[in-house]
Amino acid sequence: MELTITRTTHPAEKPADPRKAGFGTIFTDHMFEMDYSPEQGWHNARIIPLENLSLHPGAAVFHYGAEVFEGLKAYRTAQGKVQMFRPRDNMERMRNSAERIQLPDFDADFMLEALTKLVALDQDWVPSAPGTSLYIRPVEFCTDIDLGLHNIGHAKMMIILSPVGSYLSGGLRPVSILIEDHDVRAVRGGTGYAKCGGNYAAANRAAAKAEQKGYDQVLWLDGVHQRYIEEVGGMNVMFKLDGKIVTPALTGSVLPGITRRSCIQLLKDKGYEVEERLFAVDELIEALESGKLEEAWGCGTAAVISPIGKFCYQDKAYTIGEENGPTAQWLYDTLTGIQWGSVADPYGWVYPVPEKP
């Protein structure tokens, strides 16, 4: 498919200090779009100046939530080069998410090419300050103008870019977690393994409750027994117990995180035993009370690694520590080192972006 590029004639002003820009509130000069119809398939692939969308108010995405998305980043090395982290994995995961929602499939290689060209065009927006990056948000959604429930016929694909600072306002620090024992995020057979907006909308009530009680994030339990730990906020979660690493198994209701996969590889190569299994909240509480829980952390694209310092379950608080644990800190330093090019990448995870066209 041909990809056309139309450059902006009115470039926007870049933030003076991306570290203070927040997360996902400032956007670059260009965006990618393409359209799908049953007659033409994917067509009209284009990179254009960033603009608002024009969608009919009857578009099905507004009414039935037929939407999937991804999140990845581009980084500027000390040598001034720009590189992405495992973008092909994101494209393949997005295809899996689209299949679950029954949005049109797409060519992952073409999307990776389009993404690379977009980042290359706007690479002047990739910040260089420590802890900053360019957040990349691909999204696919249904544009059928029909309020009846039906198979998806028309769709749109987009990619937008945003220079960002640290996802956590206080930087890398232990966060506090409220274990949710009423609402559930997903169930096996549902959309838990897909990256779709509905999963995050369903999390809002519990997140609001956690915030009201003074906690940073929510830890989700499974939707059937409300016993087994699944995810924390928008991240996968890991625990260090008696020197071993335990992380919830991918049972179909947990997002298969790319940062999670990277952490598991790094930990195994470091010599850790990593168990991917069902992990009950009762086991976690016993480990907290006995002192067997050495560390806990969330892992995901936005924050990379988020150490956990405190849990609360059924109104009882448990403290792990007020400092970043050594394993979480090592994972953060290693992953961000690979991403920013200061640590060797023996895995081929780094994907270089060519010079600006």
Beta strands, then each sheet from edge to edge (+ up, - down):
strand 1: 3-5
strand 2: 30-37
strand 3: 41-49
strand 4: 67-69
strand 5: 72-76
strand 6: 82-85
strand 7: 133-142
strand 8: 155-164
strand 9: 175-179
strand 10: 217-221
strand 11: 229-232
strand 12: 236-241
strand 13: 244-248
strand 14: 274-277
strand 15: 293-300
strand 16: 304-313
strand 17: 316-319
strand 18: 350-352
sheet 1: 1+ 3+ 2- 8+ 7- 4+
sheet 2: 1+ 3+ 2- 8+ 7- 5+ 6- 18+
sheet 3: 11+ 10- 9- 16- 15+ 12- 13+ 14+
sheet 4: 11+ 10- 9- 16- 17+
end
